[in-house]
Amino acid sequence: MLKKIDGYIIRRYLATFFVMLLLFIPIGIMVDVAEKIDKFKENEIPFAEIFSYYIDFMWYFGNLLFPIFLFLAVIWFTSKLANNTEIIAILSSGISFYRFLRPYLISASLIAIFAFFAGMFIVPKASEGFNAFSYKYLQKRKDDRKTSNLFKQINENEFIYISSYNPTRMRGMDFTLEHFENDSLKFKIMAQSIRWVESDSVFRLVNFKKRILLGDQERYIKDNILDTIFDFEVQDLAPLNYKAETLSMIPLNEFIKEEKRSGSVLINQHLLVRHKRYSLPVSAFVLTIIAVAVSSFKRRGGMGVNLAFGILLGFIFIFFDKIFGVLVAKSNFSPALAAWLPILIFGLLAYGLLNYAKR
C-alpha cells in the first residue's frame, strides 16, 4: 500500500515539474522574441545563430527560474490531492505526516541530482553561448568586462596594473609592471599605454620607461615606442565578468585557484558562482517541504490561494538570491553567505511551516 502511494506521489511530482518546464520555457522564449525581434532585424543576425541562442536560452532561463518551477509544481499537484481529500485519506490510515513526506523528498533528490549535473556540465556551456550572443548583438553598453583600475599577479614575481582597458582596441592606459625577487623590487616598467599588436603577436608600449634597481644604484631606460612580449595574454588585462559561469566543475575550480593566486578583483563573484552550483540543488529540498506544508490542507479560495502564495514565496526567494548577489559584486559581502543565506532563511521557514502543517 505504502509503495503504491509513494510511486503515485513520485510520478505526479516529476510529471508536474517537467510539465511546468515545458509550459513556461516556451512562454519565456516567445516573450523574449517579441522583445528582441527589432534588434534581430537591425543587426541582420543569421537564423542559425538565433536558433542556437534560444537553445542556450532554454537552459539558462530554466536554471534561473528553477526554484519557481519546482515550487509551483509541488503546490499544484499537492493542492489537487488536498482538494480531493486524498491527503486526509492517507493520513487517516495511520501514516504519519513525516512518512507522507518521504516520496516528496525522494522526488526532490532526483530533481536535485539532475539540477546538480545540469548546473555543473550543461548550463555553463549554455551560459557561454547566451552571454556571448547577448553582448555581441543585444547589449547597448559593452559591460561584459571590468575595464578600470585592473590589478593582477601574473606569476610568482610579477604584478601588473592598468588604469583603464579598451577591449575593442585591445589597449590599456597607465600600464605598470613590477618585478620582485625575495620580496625586493628589482625593476619596474611603466608606459603611457600598452596595446596588443595581433599581426606581430607583441605588446606595443608607448612612452616606455624602465627603472632597474642595482643594489644602491638605479638605472633608467626610456623609449618612445617599444615592442616586446610578456608572461600574460591580452585577455588577462580585463577578464570577462561571466567567465566563471561558462566553466564546468573541474575547470571552474582551477580557474578560481588561479584567480585567487593572481589577486583578481572579481574573485568574490567567481566564488559566488561556485557556491550557487551547490546551493541550488539543496534548495529543491527546502522548497519542496515549504510547498507541501502550505498546500497539504484545504483553504478558503481553493488552489488559487495556494498558487498565489507559492508564486509570492518563489519570487521572494529569487529576490533574496539576486540582492545578495549584488552585494557580493558591489561590496565585500561573503560569497558563501550570499549563496547559502537564502537557503538558511527559507529552511527556518520550512521548519516552522512543517510543524504547523503536522498539527
C-alpha positions, -999 to +999 in steps of 0.1 A: +000+000+000+027+025+010+048+016-021+018+024-043+013+057-026+050+065-028+051+057-065+019+077-072+033+108-055+067+105-071+052+102-106+029+131-100+058+152-086+081+146-115+055+148-142+041+181-129+076+196-126+086+187-162+052+199-175+058+232-158+092+235-176+075+226-209+048+252-204+068+282-191+100+279-211+082+283-245+063+313-230+097+328-219+110+323-254+080+340-270+082+370-247+120+373-254+114+371-291+088+398-290+111+420-270+142+415-292+128+410-327+137+445-337+173+440-327+175+408-346+163+426-378+185+456-371+217+435-367+207+411-395+215+381-373+216+348-391+188+324-382+212+297-372+227+320-345+193+329-332+183+293-330+215+284-311+208+313-288+174+300-279+187+265-272+211+281-248+183+304-235+162+274-225+189+260-202+198+295-189+162+305-183+153+271-168+182+272-144+174+308-133+138+301-126+142+265-114+130+273-078+097+288-090+090+259-114+096+234-087+077+253-061+046+257-083+047+221-094+046+208-059+019+232-048-002+225-079-004+187-075-004+187-037-033+212-036-052+189-060-046+159-036-058+180-007-089+192-026-098+156-035-094+147+002-067+122-008-042+135+018-068+132+045-074+096+035-037+088+035-031+104+070-063+088+084-049+054+076-023+058+102+006+072+081+025+100+099+030+133+082+067+127+081+062+093+063+038+111+039+066+135+031+091+107+022+081+103-015+084+141-019+119+141-006+128+111-029+115+132-058+133+163-046+165+141-045+161+131-081+155+168-092+185+179-071+208+154-088+195+165-122+200+202-112+235+195-099+248+178-131+230+202-153+245+232-134+279+217-135+281+204-171+253+217-193+243+252-181+279+265-182+281+258-220+247+274-224+257+304-203+287+309-226+266+310-257+238+331-241+262+358-228+283+359-259+253+364-281+238+390-257+269+411-255+276+408-293+242+417-306+218+429-278+237+450-253+240+487-260+269+491-235+296+465-237+299+460-199+309+423-201+343+431-186+357+452-158+378+478-176+391+502-149+417+500-121+428+465-131+454+448-109+468+412-114+496+390-103+507+372-134+533+349-119+552+344-086+574+375-091+554+400-113+524+422-108+507+444-135+483+474-132+464+495-157+440+524-150+417+515-179+413+490-208+396+492-241+388+456-252+378+467-288+412+483-294+430+459-270+447+488-254+454+497-217+463+530-202+489+538-175+505+504-176+528+493-148+547+461-143+567+454-111+592+425-108+601+413-073+627+388-061+628+377-025+603+404-016+626+431-031+617+452-061+642+445-089+627+465-118+596+485-127+582+491-162+559+520-169+542+531-201+515+556-211+497+528-229+500+491-238+484+477-269+483+442-284+495+441-320+479+410-333+498+409-367+532+408-349+520+390-317+537+416-295+527+442-269+535+478-280+544+502-252+541+540-258+563+563-237+582+533-223+602+537-190+621+510-171+636+515-137+662+489-127+674+487-091+711+475-088+719+475-051+723+511-041+722+523-077+694+528-102+693+526-140+667+542-162+658+531-198+634+552-219+619+548-254+591+564-273+578+530-286+589+495-276+575+462-289+580+433-265+564+402-251+552+395-216+542+365-195+505+371-198+478+373-225+459+404-236+426+389-222+442+389-187+441+427-187+403+426-185+387+392-178+351+385-187+327+392-158+308+360-165+338+337-172+332+315-141+296+309-153+309+293-185+332+267-168+323+232-158+332+217-124+370+209-127+379+239-149+360+262-126+380+250-095+412+255-114+401+289-126+392+301-091+425+288-078+444+308-104+423+339-098+430+337-061+467+335-068+466+365-091+446+387-068+417+391-092+392+418-084+364+395-095+373+366-072+342+370-050+319+369-080+336+337-092+333+321-057+296+330-056+291+311-089+307+280-074+287+282-042+254+286-061+263+254-081+259+235-048+232+256-031+207+255-059+202+217-057+198+219-019+170+244-024+149+217-040+145+200-006+137+233+013+112+245-013+096+211-015+090+210+022+075+245+022+053+237-008+039+206+009+034+224+042+013+252+027-008+231+003-015+198+021-048+211+036-078+228+021-080+266+022-108+290+015-103+301-021-090+267-031-059+260-052-057+297-064-047+309-029-020+282-026-006+291-061-006+328-053+012+321-020+037+299-038+044+324-065+050+351-039+074+329-019+092+318-051+098+354-061+109+364-026+134+335-028+148+348-061+147+384-048+169+374-019+192+355-042+197+385-065+200+410-037+228+391-021+245+386-055+245+424-060+260+428-025+289+405-035+295+423-067+294+458-052+309+452-017+330+427+003+299+406+013+308+370+017+300+348-014+293+318+008+269+337+029+252+352-002+247+317-017+236+299+015+217+326+035+185+324+014+186+286+019+190+291+057+162+317+059+138+295+039+150+264+058+138+280+091+105+290+073+102+254+062+107+241+097+080+264+111+055+256+084+061+219+086+054+219+123+022+239+117+011+216+089+018+185+110-006+198+137 
